Amino acid sequence: MEEITTELFGTELIDSTDLIQLVFRFLFNGVFLFILVRLLYYPSQKRKDFLFTFMILNILIFFISFLLSSVKLQLGFAFGLFAVFSVLRYRTEALPIKEMTYLFTVIGLAVINAVSNKKISWAELMFTNMAIVGTVFVLEKLWLLRHETQRMVIYDNLELLKPENGERLLEDLHQRTGLRVTRYRIERFDLLRDVANISIYYFEDGNTGYQKAAGGDDDDED
């Protein structure tokens, strides 16, 4: 009697043990991803574009890491992938510091949940995920109670962009937008059109205090 094979081109059609492990780890990763991105990040930032990016990127890295982890590249591969994606920047706009931190975190979750082996217990894995998400929760919801929002505007009064006119610029932005802008950052000038791209920052709770920002790199901190 001819033996029935479960292989196709030398590859098993199905490995029930590995399939169950993949599904379980994917759901496990998905729970913490949802808490981190949908329940913690999105309510404070309201950025659907980053919400989409974080979720898709996490899922893609999870599957890549999990499916390739069996090729005996676990540690080196994980760190390599982690390093490559953690320095990712979009060509259309520089990634703000806070979004970069969330990006780094969702990549970390995907790699941790995908490539952890039998030497790491489920209790350790659960604690690691809870520690990461818990820290973000404490910082986002309990410690940093006031959420600073960033918006990009195209500004046409280049005279007010001079350093000595900072207070006048903040007042003008308030008059035009109705927002109590606390600080700003000049992103780029377009001298052909006499306009500039400015990132403005304001608190959604109606803060009325002004804080001039000179536009240095440290102005990205939320």
Secondary structure by P-SEA (a helix, b strand, c coil): cbbbbccccccccccaaaaaaaaaaaaaaaaaaaaacccccccccccaaaaaaaaaaaaaaaaaaaaacccccaaaaaaaaaaaaaacccccccccaaaaaaaaaaaaaaaaaccccccccaaaaaaaaaaaaaaaaaaccccccbbbbbbbbbbcccccccccaaaaaaaaaaaaccccccccccccccccccbbbbbbbbbcccccbbbbbccccccccc
